[in-house]
Amino acid sequence: MTDQRLRKQAHETDVTVWVGKNGIDSVTGELADQLNDRELVKVKFLRAARGGSSTEELAVELADAVDAELVETRGNTAVLH
């Protein structure tokens, strides 16, 4: 499956996981469940979650936590596969 196809599909995917002040640990279970059910999951990092970290850093950390692949980050949103 090509990254280009995944990115096109990601564009049409709605955000289903929000990371807030409780950080990524609070969403790993839900994210893992969603990744079992669908090919892509879009994650939004709210300002409270970001603190001094970039969206890219948080997205990589979250992807590692659930053994997923980071497809892309755009703004404060990441797409995991």
Backbone bond lengths (Angstrom), bond angles and torsions (degrees), N, CA, C in turn:
res aa  C-N    CA-C-N  psi(-1)  N-CA   C-N-CA  omega(-1)  CA-C   N-CA-C  phi
1 M - - - 1.451 - - 1.516 108.40 -
2 T 1.302 116.50 132.06 1.457 120.28 -173.57 1.521 112.05 -85.60
3 D 1.322 114.65 150.21 1.466 119.52 176.05 1.521 110.33 -61.01
4 Q 1.324 116.40 -35.79 1.459 120.14 -178.94 1.536 110.09 -63.31
5 R 1.314 117.35 -41.51 1.460 120.95 178.71 1.527 110.09 -65.60
6 L 1.332 116.28 -41.82 1.464 119.96 178.91 1.529 111.00 -64.08
7 R 1.323 117.08 -40.24 1.471 120.03 -179.96 1.522 110.99 -65.83
8 K 1.326 116.71 -38.79 1.466 119.99 177.40 1.526 109.47 -64.35
9 Q 1.314 116.32 -44.01 1.461 120.71 178.62 1.534 110.18 -64.78
10 A 1.316 117.27 -37.17 1.466 121.73 -179.72 1.522 110.93 -63.06
11 H 1.326 115.95 -35.98 1.462 120.70 -179.53 1.527 110.67 -59.42
12 E 1.321 116.54 -33.54 1.468 122.14 -177.15 1.528 112.75 -92.99
13 T 1.343 117.27 0.16 1.461 122.07 -177.39 1.524 110.06 -92.34
14 D 1.333 116.13 137.88 1.469 120.80 177.54 1.521 110.41 -86.07
15 V 1.326 115.82 154.39 1.466 121.66 174.36 1.527 108.39 -67.18
16 T 1.341 116.56 128.71 1.465 120.19 178.39 1.518 112.51 -123.66
17 V 1.344 117.44 -6.64 1.460 121.32 177.30 1.526 108.10 -131.88
18 W 1.335 115.67 129.25 1.457 121.33 177.41 1.519 108.45 -116.46
19 V 1.333 115.92 129.81 1.466 121.19 177.21 1.526 107.01 -102.74
20 G 1.331 115.74 119.39 1.462 121.04 -178.13 1.511 111.72 -114.94
21 K 1.344 115.19 -148.61 1.467 120.52 -173.27 1.520 113.65 -65.09
22 N 1.345 118.22 -18.69 1.461 120.54 178.74 1.526 112.37 -81.20
23 G 1.327 116.95 -4.76 1.458 121.57 174.10 1.517 114.54 78.47
24 I 1.329 114.73 -174.79 1.463 120.08 -173.09 1.525 112.79 -72.47
25 D 1.336 117.38 -27.17 1.472 118.66 -179.30 1.521 112.16 -59.97
26 S 1.328 116.62 -29.80 1.461 120.10 -176.98 1.532 113.01 -76.57
27 V 1.335 118.04 -11.56 1.470 119.54 -177.60 1.530 113.67 -116.95
28 T 1.324 118.09 -2.02 1.470 118.96 -174.58 1.528 112.11 -62.15
29 G 1.319 118.46 -40.03 1.466 120.90 179.52 1.514 111.92 -62.92
30 E 1.317 115.99 -48.07 1.467 121.20 179.55 1.525 110.58 -63.28
31 L 1.318 116.84 -42.81 1.462 120.72 -179.90 1.529 110.85 -63.30
32 A 1.315 117.33 -43.98 1.468 120.85 178.89 1.524 110.67 -60.31
33 D 1.338 116.91 -42.26 1.465 120.85 177.66 1.525 111.00 -61.46
34 Q 1.326 116.76 -44.60 1.465 119.98 -179.38 1.521 111.49 -65.55
35 L 1.329 117.35 -37.94 1.469 120.09 179.04 1.523 111.41 -67.34
36 N 1.327 117.28 -26.64 1.465 119.89 175.35 1.522 111.17 -70.75
37 D 1.335 116.32 -28.66 1.461 121.18 -175.46 1.520 114.15 -92.94
38 R 1.323 117.54 -22.59 1.467 119.99 -176.54 1.517 111.13 -144.01
39 E 1.314 114.41 162.32 1.458 120.32 -175.12 1.528 112.71 -71.86
40 L 1.330 116.17 -41.22 1.461 121.24 -176.79 1.522 110.72 -126.75
41 V 1.321 115.48 145.11 1.461 120.94 173.12 1.522 107.51 -131.60
42 K 1.322 115.13 131.10 1.460 120.89 178.91 1.529 108.23 -99.82
43 V 1.334 115.05 130.93 1.465 122.55 -175.86 1.525 109.29 -119.85
44 K 1.317 116.25 131.57 1.474 121.56 176.97 1.519 108.80 -106.89
45 F 1.318 116.12 129.17 1.459 121.90 177.75 1.525 108.67 -99.29
46 L 1.327 116.34 110.17 1.453 121.04 179.67 1.528 109.99 -73.53
47 R 1.312 116.81 160.89 1.469 121.28 -176.05 1.524 112.09 -55.47
48 A 1.329 117.23 -39.27 1.467 121.03 -179.00 1.526 112.12 -62.02
49 A 1.323 117.55 -29.29 1.469 121.79 -178.72 1.524 111.08 -78.95
50 R 1.315 116.04 -30.95 1.462 119.36 -171.93 1.516 113.03 -72.91
51 G 1.320 117.81 -40.41 1.462 119.49 -178.50 1.521 109.80 50.14
52 G 1.329 117.02 -122.82 1.458 120.62 179.21 1.510 113.34 -95.39
53 S 1.324 117.63 4.02 1.468 121.32 -177.29 1.519 111.15 -95.01
54 S 1.311 115.55 153.83 1.460 119.52 175.39 1.531 109.09 -85.13
55 T 1.312 115.63 160.16 1.458 120.72 176.74 1.527 109.87 -58.64
56 E 1.331 115.86 -40.61 1.466 120.81 -179.91 1.535 111.19 -59.53
57 E 1.341 116.76 -45.96 1.467 120.73 179.68 1.529 111.35 -61.59
58 L 1.330 115.75 -45.46 1.465 120.01 179.91 1.525 111.30 -65.52
59 A 1.319 116.61 -38.99 1.457 120.92 -179.01 1.529 111.01 -65.19
60 V 1.324 117.17 -41.00 1.465 121.33 177.92 1.529 109.58 -64.20
61 E 1.324 115.96 -43.97 1.464 120.73 179.26 1.533 111.23 -62.38
62 L 1.333 116.30 -42.17 1.465 120.70 179.09 1.528 111.14 -67.02
63 A 1.324 117.00 -42.52 1.466 120.87 178.40 1.531 110.25 -60.04
64 D 1.324 116.87 -43.41 1.463 120.75 178.24 1.527 111.32 -62.51
65 A 1.332 116.25 -38.85 1.470 121.09 -176.87 1.524 112.32 -64.44
66 V 1.337 116.92 -29.88 1.475 119.97 -178.48 1.524 111.89 -112.44
67 D 1.332 116.98 11.48 1.460 122.36 178.91 1.532 111.13 55.62
68 A 1.329 115.07 49.22 1.467 121.53 -179.54 1.522 109.50 -116.99
69 E 1.322 114.67 170.06 1.458 121.16 177.35 1.519 108.84 -104.04
70 L 1.322 116.97 131.91 1.455 121.57 175.62 1.525 108.02 -81.21
71 V 1.330 116.68 116.90 1.458 121.43 -179.15 1.521 110.20 -81.56
72 E 1.340 116.34 -48.27 1.456 120.84 178.65 1.521 110.41 -167.02
73 T 1.335 114.60 160.65 1.463 120.39 168.13 1.522 106.38 -123.99
74 R 1.308 114.33 144.23 1.463 119.83 177.43 1.521 106.96 -146.74
75 G 1.309 116.82 118.01 1.453 120.39 -176.13 1.527 109.31 63.21
76 N 1.310 116.80 -124.25 1.469 122.09 179.71 1.523 111.78 -103.76
77 T 1.319 116.30 20.85 1.460 121.91 -176.46 1.526 110.01 -121.84
78 A 1.333 114.75 142.70 1.459 120.82 176.92 1.526 108.40 -127.24
79 V 1.320 115.28 151.52 1.462 121.32 176.81 1.528 107.30 -118.60
80 L 1.326 115.68 126.19 1.469 121.67 -179.45 1.519 109.51 -115.02
81 H 1.345 113.53 149.14 1.468 121.86 -179.00 1.513 108.26 -128.72
